[in-house]
Amino acid sequence: MPEATHGLSADIDRLRTEAIEKLAALTTASNAAEWEKHYLGGKGAVTALLRGLGKLPADERPAAGRATQALRDELTGAFAPVKDRLDAEALQQELAGDAIDVTLPGRVPAIGAAHPIAQMTDEVIEIFALMGFQAVFGPEVETGRYNFDLLNIPSDHPARDVWDTIIVDTPNEEIVLRTHTSPMQARTMEKIEPPVRVIVPGKTFRYEAQDASHEWQFTQLEGLAVDKHITMADLKGVLQELARQLFGPERKVRFRCDFFPFVEPGVDFSVDCSVCNGKGCRVCKYTGWLEMGGAGMVHPNVLRGVGYDPDVYSGFAFGLGIERLIMMKYGVDDIRAFASNDIRFLRRFASVTI
């Protein structure tokens, strides 16, 4: 029995014809989504017909409602295979676009480089290894006994004042962040008998103002040699050889008398400033010389403190600043750059071969 006519018959026929024609013309998944929204969406054309049922005479509403719902079902059924086909085509296009060509050359990974302090430490360790020195390492948190007492630094010495030393704790024993790597002198000599030839690289800490050539945390390299008949000439020869290996034969070396509680006699070891070529600049404080560190003959009290007989054995010790060695070799004009994490500064050393 044919469906009775009603006030929406013409609108339904027109909408069916229009929708089917546009459905057949769809070519992309995005177009299909727009078609579905326009005809079958919550605010679409079919929904608009259903909402218009209330305007019809009461006796026409049932037939019009059934016809409009039938149209919805018909369009939904016709749309499903078209949507599946277009979605599948879109997926294939996406997969084809993301395909990896295994014949293309690989991307070169970004490779980091050792920090300039680590590079210089390794270089200096290698230089001293060729001169018979072994690298040893010690704790960064030290007791006052090793940091001061066994190095002939009495309790009333200014270096033990809080303005120079960072105190960690003092409940029963003075605990500090080591102010130098020299504590390993005593620790090493307590463990082994002469001959002793060691170097000690590591971080050190001092409570002091920062400027272009001073940092509160810096890297030091301690050196110690103890044996029979060691003299100041041996010390000068070792440090001159270090300067020659690091900076080349054209660099000038200077030794001047200085005082350190754990050596006697003591000297400071300087190299002419490569930043200004000895003319004077803020790095060398306009002296033309950059101090590399202190050195001298091991004090007899230090030898006695570890059980060595100073009448039989003698030795020399030195402490060098790793950052200052880098500043000299590569013309760095501010020690604070090493802790700045400025990638532009660090890239300068990425290609340095040690």
C-alpha positions in Angstrom: 0.0 0.0 0.0 1.6 3.3 -1.1 2.5 5.9 1.6 -0.1 8.6 1.9 0.8 12.1 0.7 1.4 14.8 3.2 2.8 18.3 3.4 6.5 17.2 3.5 6.3 14.8 0.5 7.8 17.3 -2.0 10.5 18.4 0.5 11.5 14.9 1.2 11.8 13.9 -2.5 13.8 17.1 -3.2 16.1 16.5 -0.3 16.6 12.8 -1.2 17.6 13.7 -4.8 19.9 16.4 -3.7 21.6 14.4 -1.1 22.2 11.3 -3.3 23.6 13.4 -6.1 26.1 15.2 -3.7 27.0 11.9 -2.0 28.0 10.4 -5.4 30.2 13.4 -6.0 32.2 13.1 -2.8 36.0 12.6 -3.3 37.7 13.2 0.1 37.1 12.3 3.8 36.8 15.9 4.7 34.0 16.5 2.1 32.2 13.4 3.5 32.3 14.9 7.0 30.8 18.1 5.7 28.0 16.1 3.8 27.2 14.2 6.9 27.0 17.3 9.0 24.8 19.1 6.4 22.2 16.3 5.9 22.4 14.0 9.0 23.8 16.3 11.7 22.0 17.5 14.8 21.3 20.8 12.9 21.1 19.2 9.5 18.5 19.2 6.8 16.7 15.9 7.8 16.6 17.1 11.4 15.0 20.3 10.2 12.3 18.3 8.5 11.5 16.4 11.6 11.3 19.6 13.6 8.8 21.0 11.1 6.3 18.2 11.7 4.5 20.3 14.2 3.4 22.7 11.6 1.5 20.0 9.6 -2.2 19.0 10.2 -2.5 16.4 12.9 -3.7 13.7 10.5 -0.6 14.1 8.3 2.0 14.0 11.0 2.3 10.2 11.4 2.9 9.6 7.7 5.3 12.6 7.4 7.2 11.4 10.4 7.6 7.9 9.1 8.7 9.2 5.7 11.3 11.6 7.1 12.7 8.8 9.4 12.8 6.5 6.4 14.8 9.2 4.5 17.3 9.4 7.4 17.8 5.7 7.4 18.1 5.6 3.6 20.8 8.4 3.6 22.6 6.9 6.6 22.8 3.5 4.8 24.0 5.1 1.6 26.6 7.2 3.4 28.3 4.4 5.4 30.1 2.6 2.5 31.1 5.9 0.9 32.6 7.1 4.3 34.5 3.9 4.8 35.9 4.1 1.3 37.0 7.7 1.6 38.5 7.1 5.1 40.5 4.2 3.8 41.8 6.2 0.9 42.8 9.0 3.3 44.7 6.6 5.5 46.6 5.1 2.5 47.6 8.6 1.4 48.8 9.4 5.0 50.8 6.2 5.2 52.3 6.8 1.8 53.3 10.3 2.8 55.0 9.0 6.0 56.9 6.2 4.4 60.6 6.1 5.2 63.0 5.9 2.3 65.7 3.6 3.7 68.0 4.5 0.8 68.3 8.1 2.1 71.5 9.0 4.1 71.0 9.1 7.9 70.9 12.3 9.9 74.2 13.0 11.7 73.5 13.0 15.5 74.6 16.0 17.5 77.5 14.8 19.6 78.6 16.6 22.7 82.1 17.3 23.8 84.0 17.2 27.1 83.9 20.4 29.1 87.1 22.4 28.7 88.1 21.8 32.3 87.8 18.1 31.8 89.8 18.4 28.6 92.6 20.3 30.2 92.6 18.0 33.3 93.1 15.0 31.0 95.8 16.7 29.1 97.8 17.7 32.2 97.4 14.2 33.6 98.9 12.8 30.4 101.8 15.2 30.6 102.6 14.3 34.2 102.2 10.6 33.4 105.0 10.8 31.0 107.1 12.3 33.8 106.3 9.4 36.1 103.4 10.9 38.1 100.3 8.9 39.0 96.8 10.6 39.3 95.0 10.0 42.6 91.7 11.5 43.8 90.4 12.5 47.2 87.2 13.7 49.0 85.8 17.2 48.4 84.5 17.3 52.0 87.5 17.2 54.3 88.4 17.3 57.9 90.4 20.1 59.4 93.1 17.7 60.3 93.9 16.9 56.6 93.0 20.2 55.1 95.0 22.2 57.7 96.8 20.5 60.6 98.9 18.0 58.6 99.8 20.7 56.2 101.5 22.8 58.9 98.6 25.3 59.0 98.0 26.1 62.7 94.6 26.8 64.2 95.2 30.5 64.4 96.3 30.9 60.7 94.2 33.4 58.7 93.5 30.7 56.0 91.3 28.9 58.6 89.1 31.9 59.1 85.5 31.6 57.8 86.1 34.3 55.2 88.4 31.9 53.3 87.0 28.5 54.2 83.5 27.2 53.7 82.6 25.4 57.0 80.3 22.3 56.6 80.0 21.4 60.3 81.9 21.6 63.5 80.1 19.3 66.1 83.1 17.3 67.3 85.5 17.8 64.4 86.0 20.6 61.9 84.5 19.6 58.6 85.1 21.8 55.6 84.8 22.0 51.8 88.5 21.5 50.9 90.2 24.8 50.1 92.9 23.0 48.0 93.7 19.5 46.8 96.8 19.5 49.2 95.1 17.3 51.8 95.9 14.3 49.5 99.6 15.0 50.2 99.1 13.7 53.8 96.6 11.0 52.8 98.9 9.6 50.2 102.1 9.7 52.3 100.3 8.0 55.2 99.6 5.0 52.9 102.8 4.5 51.0 106.5 4.8 51.6 108.8 6.9 49.4 109.4 7.3 46.5 106.1 9.2 46.0 105.1 10.9 42.7 101.4 11.8 42.5 99.1 14.4 41.1 95.7 15.2 42.5 93.1 16.9 40.2 89.8 18.0 41.7 87.4 20.8 42.7 88.2 23.2 45.5 86.1 25.8 47.3 86.9 29.1 48.9 84.7 31.9 50.2 86.1 34.8 48.2 84.9 37.5 45.8 84.6 36.7 42.1 86.3 38.6 39.3 87.9 37.9 35.9 90.6 35.7 37.4 89.0 34.4 40.7 86.1 32.0 41.4 84.7 30.6 44.6 84.8 27.1 43.1 87.7 26.2 40.9 89.6 23.1 39.8 93.1 22.6 41.1 95.8 20.1 40.3 98.1 19.2 43.2 101.5 17.6 42.6 103.8 15.9 45.1 107.1 14.2 44.7 109.1 12.8 47.7 112.3 10.8 47.6 115.9 11.0 48.6 117.9 13.9 47.2 115.0 15.9 45.6 115.9 19.6 45.2 114.3 22.8 44.0 115.9 22.2 40.6 113.7 19.1 40.2 110.7 21.2 40.9 111.6 23.9 38.4 112.4 21.3 35.8 109.0 19.6 36.2 107.1 22.9 36.0 109.1 24.2 33.1 108.5 21.0 31.2 104.7 21.4 31.9 104.8 25.0 30.5 106.7 23.9 27.5 104.2 21.0 26.7 101.2 23.2 27.3 102.1 26.6 25.9 105.0 26.0 23.6 108.7 27.0 23.9 108.0 30.7 23.3 106.2 31.2 26.6 108.2 32.8 29.4 108.2 31.2 32.9 108.8 33.1 36.1 109.5 31.8 39.7 109.3 34.2 42.6 109.6 33.7 46.3 106.3 33.2 48.1 105.1 31.8 51.4 102.9 28.8 51.9 102.7 27.1 55.3 103.3 23.6 53.9 106.4 24.3 51.9 109.8 25.9 52.6 111.1 27.6 50.6 108.0 28.5 48.6 107.6 30.1 45.1 104.8 31.2 42.9 104.9 29.9 39.3 103.8 32.3 36.6 103.7 32.4 32.8 103.7 35.5 30.7 100.1 36.4 29.8 99.0 35.1 26.4 95.9 37.3 26.3 98.0 40.5 26.2 101.4 39.0 25.3 102.9 40.4 28.5 101.7 44.0 27.9 99.2 44.0 30.8 95.4 43.4 30.8 92.6 42.8 33.3 93.2 39.1 33.3 96.8 39.4 34.5 95.9 42.5 36.5 98.1 44.6 34.2 101.3 42.9 35.4 102.0 40.9 32.2 102.1 37.7 34.1 99.4 35.1 35.0 100.0 33.1 38.2 99.5 29.4 37.6 99.9 28.4 41.2 102.1 28.0 44.2 105.0 25.6 44.7 107.9 24.8 46.9 109.9 22.2 48.9 107.7 20.1 51.3 108.0 21.5 54.8 109.8 19.2 57.2 106.9 19.4 59.6 104.6 18.0 56.9 107.1 15.1 56.4 107.3 14.4 60.1 103.5 14.5 60.4 103.1 11.5 58.2 106.1 9.6 59.6 108.7 10.5 57.1 112.2 11.4 58.3 113.0 14.9 56.8 116.8 14.2 57.3 116.4 11.3 54.8 113.7 12.4 52.5 112.9 15.6 50.8 110.2 16.5 48.2 108.4 19.2 46.3 104.8 20.1 46.0 102.8 22.4 43.7 99.2 23.5 43.1 98.0 24.6 39.7 94.7 26.2 38.7 93.2 24.2 35.8 91.0 27.1 34.7 94.0 29.4 34.5 95.9 26.9 32.4 93.0 27.0 29.9 92.9 30.8 30.0 96.6 30.9 29.2 96.4 28.4 26.4 93.3 29.5 24.6 93.1 33.2 25.5 90.0 33.1 27.7 89.7 36.5 29.5 87.2 35.6 32.2 87.4 32.6 34.5 83.6 32.9 35.2 82.9 31.7 31.6 83.7 28.1 32.6 80.6 27.9 34.9 78.3 30.0 32.7 77.0 27.1 30.6 77.1 29.4 27.6 76.9 27.0 24.6 78.7 29.5 22.4 81.7 29.5 24.7 81.7 25.7 25.1 81.6 25.2 21.3 85.0 26.8 21.1 86.4 23.7 22.7 84.2 21.1 21.0 86.8 20.5 18.3 89.9 20.6 20.5 91.8 17.4 20.3 93.7 16.3 23.4 
